[in-house]
Amino acid sequence: MTSDAERQRPTVVIEARPDTVGANLRALWRYRSFYNFLFKEMMMRRARGTLLGFWWLIIRPLITAAGLASAFMFVAPVATGHTAPYPIFFLSGYIPWRVFQATLTVVPRSLSWSRGVMQRTYFPRLLVPLAGVAPVAIEFLVLVVLFAVAIGVATWNAGGQVPIRAGWPLLWLLPCLLAALTFAMAFGMVMSIIALFFRDVVFTVRWVAQLFMFATPVLYPVTFVAPEYRWALYVLNPMAQIVMLSRWALTGEGEVDPFFVALAFATILAAFAAGVAFFMRAEVHLGDQL
């Protein structure tokens, strides 16, 4: 028999919140302080267990950029058709490309790296791939410093003539960097889920990204591609327009088609929306793989 007090006790019903975009965004904001922890964890995870430690985050982009620039300056010189020296030509397009490449390489590993943290506490799993940009931020700053040094050397050699332009076109650099980061995140979030089931993705994505660079006018000008096939490059490879737009914003040289630029940004935004939607749908099934 139940007493009157027990019958009058309120019943508490625990229900899951609706899995909506708004609910997920509110959860991201509520756990925003946890992002700082994940950001630092991702930054050091890349260098942990190595002899040089944090210095690897600085040396890696320097060696890669210097090696590529030297190869196409001295070993197999490239006629760019630009007045800017080759290091300026190369780095003006390589910086947004490296943001894309580094993000695409790191983000697929992010869930595996954070497996221990996710087993101990709850937080929106979308914070993990978003925090994967931590090592990329270091590489970006290193390349910016390298670019500043290249500008100084080129200015000295040209007798004080600065090889880049100053003006409103420089404002395009921020959209270019955000587009490169967003495009890489779109694929990286999907790959991070797949990597929990098939680790082959982690080992494959690096050399695929490296091959993809040769299909993007980073090391060479777009004039190397026959005019009748350039439209296919622009349509199939949104990063081509991002690299060319960044180069145009910095040097004022190169061709930029507003239609294909708009198409590239639209494609990147659509890919990012699809990647976020896939990740959020798959998030509820991550428990079995952690």
ChimeraX commands (.cxc) that place a marker at each C-alpha (Angstrom):
marker #1 position 0.00,0.00,0.00 radius 0.5
marker #1 position 1.26,3.46,-0.85 radius 0.5
marker #1 position 0.87,6.27,1.63 radius 0.5
marker #1 position -0.73,9.62,0.89 radius 0.5
marker #1 position 2.73,11.29,1.01 radius 0.5
marker #1 position 4.08,8.93,-1.64 radius 0.5
marker #1 position 1.05,9.48,-3.86 radius 0.5
marker #1 position 1.52,13.25,-3.64 radius 0.5
marker #1 position 5.25,13.13,-4.47 radius 0.5
marker #1 position 5.87,14.63,-7.92 radius 0.5
marker #1 position 7.04,12.35,-10.66 radius 0.5
marker #1 position 10.23,13.38,-12.44 radius 0.5
marker #1 position 10.43,12.36,-16.09 radius 0.5
marker #1 position 13.86,12.55,-17.73 radius 0.5
marker #1 position 13.70,12.98,-21.48 radius 0.5
marker #1 position 16.41,13.59,-24.05 radius 0.5
marker #1 position 16.48,17.04,-25.49 radius 0.5
marker #1 position 15.45,17.37,-29.12 radius 0.5
marker #1 position 18.40,16.69,-31.41 radius 0.5
marker #1 position 18.12,19.91,-33.37 radius 0.5
marker #1 position 20.68,22.27,-34.84 radius 0.5
marker #1 position 19.75,24.91,-32.28 radius 0.5
marker #1 position 20.18,22.47,-29.39 radius 0.5
marker #1 position 23.61,21.41,-30.65 radius 0.5
marker #1 position 24.72,25.01,-31.07 radius 0.5
marker #1 position 23.57,25.84,-27.54 radius 0.5
marker #1 position 25.53,22.83,-26.25 radius 0.5
marker #1 position 28.65,24.06,-28.04 radius 0.5
marker #1 position 28.28,27.45,-26.41 radius 0.5
marker #1 position 27.60,25.95,-22.97 radius 0.5
marker #1 position 30.77,23.84,-23.13 radius 0.5
marker #1 position 32.89,26.55,-24.74 radius 0.5
marker #1 position 35.29,26.63,-21.76 radius 0.5
marker #1 position 36.12,22.97,-22.40 radius 0.5
marker #1 position 37.31,23.95,-25.87 radius 0.5
marker #1 position 40.38,25.65,-24.35 radius 0.5
marker #1 position 41.42,22.35,-22.76 radius 0.5
marker #1 position 40.94,20.43,-26.00 radius 0.5
marker #1 position 42.78,23.11,-27.97 radius 0.5
marker #1 position 45.87,22.82,-25.75 radius 0.5
marker #1 position 45.63,19.03,-25.73 radius 0.5
marker #1 position 45.56,18.87,-29.53 radius 0.5
marker #1 position 48.45,21.30,-29.81 radius 0.5
marker #1 position 50.74,19.19,-27.64 radius 0.5
marker #1 position 49.43,15.83,-28.86 radius 0.5
marker #1 position 51.16,16.34,-32.21 radius 0.5
marker #1 position 54.55,16.84,-30.55 radius 0.5
marker #1 position 54.20,14.47,-27.59 radius 0.5
marker #1 position 56.70,11.62,-27.47 radius 0.5
marker #1 position 59.14,13.28,-29.88 radius 0.5
marker #1 position 62.71,14.39,-29.21 radius 0.5
marker #1 position 62.18,18.00,-30.29 radius 0.5
marker #1 position 58.71,18.30,-28.76 radius 0.5
marker #1 position 56.97,21.62,-29.45 radius 0.5
marker #1 position 59.72,22.64,-31.88 radius 0.5
marker #1 position 58.35,20.13,-34.39 radius 0.5
marker #1 position 55.35,22.41,-34.86 radius 0.5
marker #1 position 57.75,25.15,-35.97 radius 0.5
marker #1 position 60.34,23.14,-37.90 radius 0.5
marker #1 position 57.89,21.05,-39.93 radius 0.5
marker #1 position 56.28,23.89,-41.96 radius 0.5
marker #1 position 59.64,25.63,-42.39 radius 0.5
marker #1 position 61.33,22.56,-43.85 radius 0.5
marker #1 position 58.40,21.79,-46.14 radius 0.5
marker #1 position 58.03,25.34,-47.46 radius 0.5
marker #1 position 61.77,25.87,-47.90 radius 0.5
marker #1 position 62.19,22.52,-49.63 radius 0.5
marker #1 position 59.39,23.10,-52.13 radius 0.5
marker #1 position 60.45,26.67,-52.88 radius 0.5
marker #1 position 64.08,25.64,-53.39 radius 0.5
marker #1 position 63.15,22.73,-55.65 radius 0.5
marker #1 position 61.11,24.89,-57.99 radius 0.5
marker #1 position 63.58,27.77,-57.90 radius 0.5
marker #1 position 66.87,25.94,-58.50 radius 0.5
marker #1 position 66.26,22.29,-59.43 radius 0.5
marker #1 position 63.29,22.70,-61.78 radius 0.5
marker #1 position 62.73,26.45,-62.20 radius 0.5
marker #1 position 59.15,27.47,-62.90 radius 0.5
marker #1 position 58.39,30.43,-65.16 radius 0.5
marker #1 position 55.49,32.01,-63.28 radius 0.5
marker #1 position 54.90,34.96,-65.61 radius 0.5
marker #1 position 54.61,37.15,-62.52 radius 0.5
marker #1 position 56.86,40.06,-61.61 radius 0.5
marker #1 position 57.01,38.93,-57.97 radius 0.5
marker #1 position 59.96,36.66,-57.09 radius 0.5
marker #1 position 59.16,32.95,-56.89 radius 0.5
marker #1 position 59.24,32.78,-53.04 radius 0.5
marker #1 position 56.58,35.51,-52.92 radius 0.5
marker #1 position 54.58,33.84,-55.69 radius 0.5
marker #1 position 54.80,30.47,-53.93 radius 0.5
marker #1 position 54.07,31.56,-50.36 radius 0.5
marker #1 position 51.17,33.85,-51.35 radius 0.5
marker #1 position 49.30,30.74,-52.47 radius 0.5
marker #1 position 50.93,28.16,-50.23 radius 0.5
marker #1 position 49.80,29.68,-46.93 radius 0.5
marker #1 position 46.04,29.11,-47.47 radius 0.5
marker #1 position 46.85,25.77,-49.08 radius 0.5
marker #1 position 48.89,24.70,-46.05 radius 0.5
marker #1 position 46.01,25.66,-43.76 radius 0.5
marker #1 position 43.82,23.32,-45.82 radius 0.5
marker #1 position 46.38,20.51,-46.00 radius 0.5
marker #1 position 47.39,20.59,-42.34 radius 0.5
marker #1 position 43.77,20.69,-41.16 radius 0.5
marker #1 position 42.84,17.81,-43.45 radius 0.5
marker #1 position 45.74,15.80,-42.01 radius 0.5
marker #1 position 45.13,16.51,-38.33 radius 0.5
marker #1 position 41.33,16.54,-37.93 radius 0.5
marker #1 position 40.76,12.87,-38.97 radius 0.5
marker #1 position 43.00,11.85,-36.04 radius 0.5
marker #1 position 41.28,14.10,-33.51 radius 0.5
marker #1 position 38.65,11.65,-32.23 radius 0.5
marker #1 position 41.24,8.90,-31.80 radius 0.5
marker #1 position 43.54,11.26,-29.92 radius 0.5
marker #1 position 40.70,12.33,-27.57 radius 0.5
marker #1 position 39.34,8.83,-26.96 radius 0.5
marker #1 position 40.44,8.81,-23.31 radius 0.5
marker #1 position 38.85,12.18,-22.57 radius 0.5
marker #1 position 35.59,11.23,-24.25 radius 0.5
marker #1 position 35.39,8.04,-22.17 radius 0.5
marker #1 position 35.57,9.99,-18.92 radius 0.5
marker #1 position 33.22,12.92,-19.43 radius 0.5
marker #1 position 30.49,14.29,-21.64 radius 0.5
marker #1 position 30.87,17.27,-23.91 radius 0.5
marker #1 position 29.68,17.94,-27.48 radius 0.5
marker #1 position 31.90,15.75,-29.64 radius 0.5
marker #1 position 31.93,18.41,-32.34 radius 0.5
marker #1 position 34.38,20.33,-30.13 radius 0.5
marker #1 position 37.03,17.68,-30.85 radius 0.5
marker #1 position 37.47,18.24,-34.60 radius 0.5
marker #1 position 37.10,21.98,-34.04 radius 0.5
marker #1 position 39.99,21.82,-31.59 radius 0.5
marker #1 position 42.01,19.91,-34.17 radius 0.5
marker #1 position 43.00,23.23,-35.76 radius 0.5
marker #1 position 45.39,23.92,-32.84 radius 0.5
marker #1 position 48.58,22.63,-34.56 radius 0.5
marker #1 position 47.42,24.34,-37.77 radius 0.5
marker #1 position 47.36,27.71,-36.00 radius 0.5
marker #1 position 51.03,27.32,-35.07 radius 0.5
marker #1 position 52.00,26.34,-38.62 radius 0.5
marker #1 position 50.08,29.31,-39.99 radius 0.5
marker #1 position 51.93,31.76,-37.73 radius 0.5
marker #1 position 55.27,30.23,-38.70 radius 0.5
marker #1 position 54.49,30.61,-42.40 radius 0.5
marker #1 position 53.38,34.21,-41.91 radius 0.5
marker #1 position 56.75,34.98,-40.31 radius 0.5
marker #1 position 58.51,33.20,-43.18 radius 0.5
marker #1 position 56.48,35.22,-45.68 radius 0.5
marker #1 position 57.47,38.45,-43.90 radius 0.5
marker #1 position 61.13,37.43,-44.14 radius 0.5
marker #1 position 60.72,36.65,-47.86 radius 0.5
marker #1 position 59.16,40.09,-48.41 radius 0.5
marker #1 position 62.06,41.74,-46.59 radius 0.5
marker #1 position 64.66,39.91,-48.68 radius 0.5
marker #1 position 62.83,40.64,-51.94 radius 0.5
marker #1 position 62.46,44.31,-51.00 radius 0.5
marker #1 position 66.19,44.52,-50.24 radius 0.5
marker #1 position 67.11,42.88,-53.55 radius 0.5
marker #1 position 64.75,45.19,-55.48 radius 0.5
marker #1 position 66.25,48.30,-54.01 radius 0.5
marker #1 position 63.37,49.11,-51.70 radius 0.5
marker #1 position 60.47,48.16,-54.00 radius 0.5
marker #1 position 57.97,46.10,-52.02 radius 0.5
marker #1 position 56.81,43.01,-53.99 radius 0.5
marker #1 position 53.29,43.02,-52.56 radius 0.5
marker #1 position 50.55,45.62,-52.76 radius 0.5
marker #1 position 48.68,47.36,-50.00 radius 0.5
marker #1 position 45.01,48.19,-50.32 radius 0.5
marker #1 position 41.50,46.88,-49.98 radius 0.5
marker #1 position 42.20,43.62,-51.90 radius 0.5
marker #1 position 44.16,42.45,-48.86 radius 0.5
marker #1 position 40.80,42.09,-47.11 radius 0.5
marker #1 position 40.24,38.98,-49.24 radius 0.5
marker #1 position 42.94,37.15,-47.29 radius 0.5
marker #1 position 40.68,36.44,-44.32 radius 0.5
marker #1 position 37.87,34.86,-46.43 radius 0.5
marker #1 position 40.54,32.81,-48.23 radius 0.5
marker #1 position 41.97,31.45,-44.98 radius 0.5
marker #1 position 38.51,30.76,-43.54 radius 0.5
marker #1 position 37.45,29.03,-46.75 radius 0.5
marker #1 position 40.55,26.80,-46.73 radius 0.5
marker #1 position 39.96,25.92,-43.08 radius 0.5
marker #1 position 36.23,25.31,-43.62 radius 0.5
marker #1 position 36.76,23.11,-46.66 radius 0.5
marker #1 position 39.28,20.96,-44.80 radius 0.5
marker #1 position 36.98,20.73,-41.77 radius 0.5
marker #1 position 34.15,19.53,-44.01 radius 0.5
marker #1 position 36.13,16.46,-45.07 radius 0.5
marker #1 position 38.04,16.12,-41.80 radius 0.5
marker #1 position 34.90,15.72,-39.68 radius 0.5
marker #1 position 33.65,12.93,-41.92 radius 0.5
marker #1 position 37.05,11.25,-42.00 radius 0.5
marker #1 position 37.36,11.44,-38.20 radius 0.5
marker #1 position 34.20,9.32,-37.85 radius 0.5
marker #1 position 35.33,6.82,-40.49 radius 0.5
marker #1 position 38.80,6.61,-38.90 radius 0.5
marker #1 position 37.25,5.15,-35.74 radius 0.5
marker #1 position 36.14,2.16,-37.80 radius 0.5
marker #1 position 38.91,2.02,-40.41 radius 0.5
marker #1 position 42.32,3.38,-39.43 radius 0.5
marker #1 position 43.41,3.22,-43.07 radius 0.5
marker #1 position 41.89,6.68,-43.47 radius 0.5
marker #1 position 44.51,8.21,-41.17 radius 0.5
marker #1 position 47.38,6.79,-43.22 radius 0.5
marker #1 position 45.80,7.55,-46.58 radius 0.5
marker #1 position 44.61,11.13,-46.18 radius 0.5
marker #1 position 48.14,12.54,-45.90 radius 0.5
marker #1 position 49.43,11.39,-49.27 radius 0.5
marker #1 position 46.07,12.09,-50.92 radius 0.5
marker #1 position 46.32,15.70,-49.71 radius 0.5
marker #1 position 49.89,15.86,-50.98 radius 0.5
marker #1 position 48.83,14.63,-54.43 radius 0.5
marker #1 position 45.92,17.08,-54.40 radius 0.5
marker #1 position 48.43,19.93,-54.12 radius 0.5
marker #1 position 49.74,19.13,-57.60 radius 0.5
marker #1 position 46.20,19.52,-58.94 radius 0.5
marker #1 position 46.09,23.02,-57.43 radius 0.5
marker #1 position 48.09,25.98,-58.79 radius 0.5
marker #1 position 50.27,26.35,-55.71 radius 0.5
marker #1 position 53.69,25.55,-57.16 radius 0.5
marker #1 position 52.89,26.72,-60.68 radius 0.5
marker #1 position 50.69,29.39,-62.28 radius 0.5
marker #1 position 47.29,28.41,-63.64 radius 0.5
marker #1 position 48.54,29.24,-67.14 radius 0.5
marker #1 position 50.23,25.83,-67.09 radius 0.5
marker #1 position 46.74,24.38,-67.57 radius 0.5
marker #1 position 45.34,24.62,-71.09 radius 0.5
marker #1 position 42.64,27.34,-71.33 radius 0.5
marker #1 position 40.00,24.89,-72.54 radius 0.5
marker #1 position 40.43,22.75,-69.40 radius 0.5
marker #1 position 40.69,25.46,-66.75 radius 0.5
marker #1 position 36.94,25.56,-66.16 radius 0.5
marker #1 position 37.10,21.89,-65.13 radius 0.5
marker #1 position 39.89,22.69,-62.66 radius 0.5
marker #1 position 37.85,25.54,-61.18 radius 0.5
marker #1 position 34.65,23.49,-60.91 radius 0.5
marker #1 position 36.20,20.28,-59.54 radius 0.5
marker #1 position 38.75,21.94,-57.25 radius 0.5
marker #1 position 37.44,24.87,-55.18 radius 0.5
marker #1 position 40.89,25.28,-53.60 radius 0.5
marker #1 position 42.24,26.41,-56.97 radius 0.5
marker #1 position 40.23,29.63,-56.79 radius 0.5
marker #1 position 41.08,30.11,-53.10 radius 0.5
marker #1 position 44.81,29.88,-53.83 radius 0.5
marker #1 position 44.56,32.17,-56.85 radius 0.5
marker #1 position 42.44,34.70,-54.96 radius 0.5
marker #1 position 44.97,34.80,-52.12 radius 0.5
marker #1 position 47.81,35.31,-54.59 radius 0.5
marker #1 position 45.90,38.07,-56.37 radius 0.5
marker #1 position 45.09,39.80,-53.08 radius 0.5
marker #1 position 48.75,39.89,-52.07 radius 0.5
marker #1 position 50.56,40.50,-55.36 radius 0.5
marker #1 position 47.85,41.94,-57.62 radius 0.5
marker #1 position 48.75,39.41,-60.30 radius 0.5
marker #1 position 46.94,36.41,-61.74 radius 0.5
marker #1 position 43.46,35.89,-63.08 radius 0.5
marker #1 position 40.41,35.83,-60.84 radius 0.5
marker #1 position 36.97,35.06,-62.22 radius 0.5
marker #1 position 34.15,36.35,-59.92 radius 0.5
marker #1 position 31.79,33.58,-61.07 radius 0.5
marker #1 position 34.20,30.77,-60.21 radius 0.5
marker #1 position 35.19,32.49,-56.95 radius 0.5
marker #1 position 31.53,32.62,-55.91 radius 0.5
marker #1 position 31.10,28.99,-57.00 radius 0.5
marker #1 position 34.11,27.94,-54.92 radius 0.5
marker #1 position 32.79,29.65,-51.77 radius 0.5
marker #1 position 29.30,28.21,-52.31 radius 0.5
marker #1 position 30.72,24.71,-52.77 radius 0.5
marker #1 position 32.82,25.01,-49.63 radius 0.5
marker #1 position 29.87,26.22,-47.53 radius 0.5
marker #1 position 27.68,23.39,-48.84 radius 0.5
marker #1 position 30.40,20.82,-48.09 radius 0.5
marker #1 position 30.85,22.19,-44.57 radius 0.5
marker #1 position 27.11,22.07,-43.85 radius 0.5
marker #1 position 26.99,18.47,-45.09 radius 0.5
marker #1 position 30.04,17.55,-42.99 radius 0.5
marker #1 position 28.57,19.03,-39.81 radius 0.5
marker #1 position 25.23,17.31,-40.44 radius 0.5
marker #1 position 26.97,13.94,-40.97 radius 0.5
marker #1 position 29.06,14.35,-37.81 radius 0.5
marker #1 position 26.07,15.25,-35.66 radius 0.5
marker #1 position 24.07,12.31,-36.99 radius 0.5
marker #1 position 26.96,9.93,-36.35 radius 0.5
marker #1 position 27.77,11.36,-32.91 radius 0.5
marker #1 position 25.08,9.29,-31.19 radius 0.5
marker #1 position 26.77,6.09,-32.37 radius 0.5
marker #1 position 30.27,6.97,-31.19 radius 0.5
marker #1 position 29.84,5.29,-27.80 radius 0.5
marker #1 position 30.45,1.81,-29.20 radius 0.5
marker #1 position 33.76,2.85,-30.72 radius 0.5
marker #1 position 35.28,4.67,-27.72 radius 0.5
marker link #1:1,2 radius 0.2
marker link #1:2,3 radius 0.2
marker link #1:3,4 radius 0.2
marker link #1:4,5 radius 0.2
marker link #1:5,6 radius 0.2
marker link #1:6,7 radius 0.2
marker link #1:7,8 radius 0.2
marker link #1:8,9 radius 0.2
marker link #1:9,10 radius 0.2
marker link #1:10,11 radius 0.2
marker link #1:11,12 radius 0.2
marker link #1:12,13 radius 0.2
marker link #1:13,14 radius 0.2
marker link #1:14,15 radius 0.2
marker link #1:15,16 radius 0.2
marker link #1:16,17 radius 0.2
marker link #1:17,18 radius 0.2
marker link #1:18,19 radius 0.2
marker link #1:19,20 radius 0.2
marker link #1:20,21 radius 0.2
marker link #1:21,22 radius 0.2
marker link #1:22,23 radius 0.2
marker link #1:23,24 radius 0.2
marker link #1:24,25 radius 0.2
marker link #1:25,26 radius 0.2
marker link #1:26,27 radius 0.2
marker link #1:27,28 radius 0.2
marker link #1:28,29 radius 0.2
marker link #1:29,30 radius 0.2
marker link #1:30,31 radius 0.2
marker link #1:31,32 radius 0.2
marker link #1:32,33 radius 0.2
marker link #1:33,34 radius 0.2
marker link #1:34,35 radius 0.2
marker link #1:35,36 radius 0.2
marker link #1:36,37 radius 0.2
marker link #1:37,38 radius 0.2
marker link #1:38,39 radius 0.2
marker link #1:39,40 radius 0.2
marker link #1:40,41 radius 0.2
marker link #1:41,42 radius 0.2
marker link #1:42,43 radius 0.2
marker link #1:43,44 radius 0.2
marker link #1:44,45 radius 0.2
marker link #1:45,46 radius 0.2
marker link #1:46,47 radius 0.2
marker link #1:47,48 radius 0.2
marker link #1:48,49 radius 0.2
marker link #1:49,50 radius 0.2
marker link #1:50,51 radius 0.2
marker link #1:51,52 radius 0.2
marker link #1:52,53 radius 0.2
marker link #1:53,54 radius 0.2
marker link #1:54,55 radius 0.2
marker link #1:55,56 radius 0.2
marker link #1:56,57 radius 0.2
marker link #1:57,58 radius 0.2
marker link #1:58,59 radius 0.2
marker link #1:59,60 radius 0.2
marker link #1:60,61 radius 0.2
marker link #1:61,62 radius 0.2
marker link #1:62,63 radius 0.2
marker link #1:63,64 radius 0.2
marker link #1:64,65 radius 0.2
marker link #1:65,66 radius 0.2
marker link #1:66,67 radius 0.2
marker link #1:67,68 radius 0.2
marker link #1:68,69 radius 0.2
marker link #1:69,70 radius 0.2
marker link #1:70,71 radius 0.2
marker link #1:71,72 radius 0.2
marker link #1:72,73 radius 0.2
marker link #1:73,74 radius 0.2
marker link #1:74,75 radius 0.2
marker link #1:75,76 radius 0.2
marker link #1:76,77 radius 0.2
marker link #1:77,78 radius 0.2
marker link #1:78,79 radius 0.2
marker link #1:79,80 radius 0.2
marker link #1:80,81 radius 0.2
marker link #1:81,82 radius 0.2
marker link #1:82,83 radius 0.2
marker link #1:83,84 radius 0.2
marker link #1:84,85 radius 0.2
marker link #1:85,86 radius 0.2
marker link #1:86,87 radius 0.2
marker link #1:87,88 radius 0.2
marker link #1:88,89 radius 0.2
marker link #1:89,90 radius 0.2
marker link #1:90,91 radius 0.2
marker link #1:91,92 radius 0.2
marker link #1:92,93 radius 0.2
marker link #1:93,94 radius 0.2
marker link #1:94,95 radius 0.2
marker link #1:95,96 radius 0.2
marker link #1:96,97 radius 0.2
marker link #1:97,98 radius 0.2
marker link #1:98,99 radius 0.2
marker link #1:99,100 radius 0.2
marker link #1:100,101 radius 0.2
marker link #1:101,102 radius 0.2
marker link #1:102,103 radius 0.2
marker link #1:103,104 radius 0.2
marker link #1:104,105 radius 0.2
marker link #1:105,106 radius 0.2
marker link #1:106,107 radius 0.2
marker link #1:107,108 radius 0.2
marker link #1:108,109 radius 0.2
marker link #1:109,110 radius 0.2
marker link #1:110,111 radius 0.2
marker link #1:111,112 radius 0.2
marker link #1:112,113 radius 0.2
marker link #1:113,114 radius 0.2
marker link #1:114,115 radius 0.2
marker link #1:115,116 radius 0.2
marker link #1:116,117 radius 0.2
marker link #1:117,118 radius 0.2
marker link #1:118,119 radius 0.2
marker link #1:119,120 radius 0.2
marker link #1:120,121 radius 0.2
marker link #1:121,122 radius 0.2
marker link #1:122,123 radius 0.2
marker link #1:123,124 radius 0.2
marker link #1:124,125 radius 0.2
marker link #1:125,126 radius 0.2
marker link #1:126,127 radius 0.2
marker link #1:127,128 radius 0.2
marker link #1:128,129 radius 0.2
marker link #1:129,130 radius 0.2
marker link #1:130,131 radius 0.2
marker link #1:131,132 radius 0.2
marker link #1:132,133 radius 0.2
marker link #1:133,134 radius 0.2
marker link #1:134,135 radius 0.2
marker link #1:135,136 radius 0.2
marker link #1:136,137 radius 0.2
marker link #1:137,138 radius 0.2
marker link #1:138,139 radius 0.2
marker link #1:139,140 radius 0.2
marker link #1:140,141 radius 0.2
marker link #1:141,142 radius 0.2
marker link #1:142,143 radius 0.2
marker link #1:143,144 radius 0.2
marker link #1:144,145 radius 0.2
marker link #1:145,146 radius 0.2
marker link #1:146,147 radius 0.2
marker link #1:147,148 radius 0.2
marker link #1:148,149 radius 0.2
marker link #1:149,150 radius 0.2
marker link #1:150,151 radius 0.2
marker link #1:151,152 radius 0.2
marker link #1:152,153 radius 0.2
marker link #1:153,154 radius 0.2
marker link #1:154,155 radius 0.2
marker link #1:155,156 radius 0.2
marker link #1:156,157 radius 0.2
marker link #1:157,158 radius 0.2
marker link #1:158,159 radius 0.2
marker link #1:159,160 radius 0.2
marker link #1:160,161 radius 0.2
marker link #1:161,162 radius 0.2
marker link #1:162,163 radius 0.2
marker link #1:163,164 radius 0.2
marker link #1:164,165 radius 0.2
marker link #1:165,166 radius 0.2
marker link #1:166,167 radius 0.2
marker link #1:167,168 radius 0.2
marker link #1:168,169 radius 0.2
marker link #1:169,170 radius 0.2
marker link #1:170,171 radius 0.2
marker link #1:171,172 radius 0.2
marker link #1:172,173 radius 0.2
marker link #1:173,174 radius 0.2
marker link #1:174,175 radius 0.2
marker link #1:175,176 radius 0.2
marker link #1:176,177 radius 0.2
marker link #1:177,178 radius 0.2
marker link #1:178,179 radius 0.2
marker link #1:179,180 radius 0.2
marker link #1:180,181 radius 0.2
marker link #1:181,182 radius 0.2
marker link #1:182,183 radius 0.2
marker link #1:183,184 radius 0.2
marker link #1:184,185 radius 0.2
marker link #1:185,186 radius 0.2
marker link #1:186,187 radius 0.2
marker link #1:187,188 radius 0.2
marker link #1:188,189 radius 0.2
marker link #1:189,190 radius 0.2
marker link #1:190,191 radius 0.2
marker link #1:191,192 radius 0.2
marker link #1:192,193 radius 0.2
marker link #1:193,194 radius 0.2
marker link #1:194,195 radius 0.2
marker link #1:195,196 radius 0.2
marker link #1:196,197 radius 0.2
marker link #1:197,198 radius 0.2
marker link #1:198,199 radius 0.2
marker link #1:199,200 radius 0.2
marker link #1:200,201 radius 0.2
marker link #1:201,202 radius 0.2
marker link #1:202,203 radius 0.2
marker link #1:203,204 radius 0.2
marker link #1:204,205 radius 0.2
marker link #1:205,206 radius 0.2
marker link #1:206,207 radius 0.2
marker link #1:207,208 radius 0.2
marker link #1:208,209 radius 0.2
marker link #1:209,210 radius 0.2
marker link #1:210,211 radius 0.2
marker link #1:211,212 radius 0.2
marker link #1:212,213 radius 0.2
marker link #1:213,214 radius 0.2
marker link #1:214,215 radius 0.2
marker link #1:215,216 radius 0.2
marker link #1:216,217 radius 0.2
marker link #1:217,218 radius 0.2
marker link #1:218,219 radius 0.2
marker link #1:219,220 radius 0.2
marker link #1:220,221 radius 0.2
marker link #1:221,222 radius 0.2
marker link #1:222,223 radius 0.2
marker link #1:223,224 radius 0.2
marker link #1:224,225 radius 0.2
marker link #1:225,226 radius 0.2
marker link #1:226,227 radius 0.2
marker link #1:227,228 radius 0.2
marker link #1:228,229 radius 0.2
marker link #1:229,230 radius 0.2
marker link #1:230,231 radius 0.2
marker link #1:231,232 radius 0.2
marker link #1:232,233 radius 0.2
marker link #1:233,234 radius 0.2
marker link #1:234,235 radius 0.2
marker link #1:235,236 radius 0.2
marker link #1:236,237 radius 0.2
marker link #1:237,238 radius 0.2
marker link #1:238,239 radius 0.2
marker link #1:239,240 radius 0.2
marker link #1:240,241 radius 0.2
marker link #1:241,242 radius 0.2
marker link #1:242,243 radius 0.2
marker link #1:243,244 radius 0.2
marker link #1:244,245 radius 0.2
marker link #1:245,246 radius 0.2
marker link #1:246,247 radius 0.2
marker link #1:247,248 radius 0.2
marker link #1:248,249 radius 0.2
marker link #1:249,250 radius 0.2
marker link #1:250,251 radius 0.2
marker link #1:251,252 radius 0.2
marker link #1:252,253 radius 0.2
marker link #1:253,254 radius 0.2
marker link #1:254,255 radius 0.2
marker link #1:255,256 radius 0.2
marker link #1:256,257 radius 0.2
marker link #1:257,258 radius 0.2
marker link #1:258,259 radius 0.2
marker link #1:259,260 radius 0.2
marker link #1:260,261 radius 0.2
marker link #1:261,262 radius 0.2
marker link #1:262,263 radius 0.2
marker link #1:263,264 radius 0.2
marker link #1:264,265 radius 0.2
marker link #1:265,266 radius 0.2
marker link #1:266,267 radius 0.2
marker link #1:267,268 radius 0.2
marker link #1:268,269 radius 0.2
marker link #1:269,270 radius 0.2
marker link #1:270,271 radius 0.2
marker link #1:271,272 radius 0.2
marker link #1:272,273 radius 0.2
marker link #1:273,274 radius 0.2
marker link #1:274,275 radius 0.2
marker link #1:275,276 radius 0.2
marker link #1:276,277 radius 0.2
marker link #1:277,278 radius 0.2
marker link #1:278,279 radius 0.2
marker link #1:279,280 radius 0.2
marker link #1:280,281 radius 0.2
marker link #1:281,282 radius 0.2
marker link #1:282,283 radius 0.2
marker link #1:283,284 radius 0.2
marker link #1:284,285 radius 0.2
marker link #1:285,286 radius 0.2
marker link #1:286,287 radius 0.2
marker link #1:287,288 radius 0.2
marker link #1:288,289 radius 0.2
marker link #1:289,290 radius 0.2
view
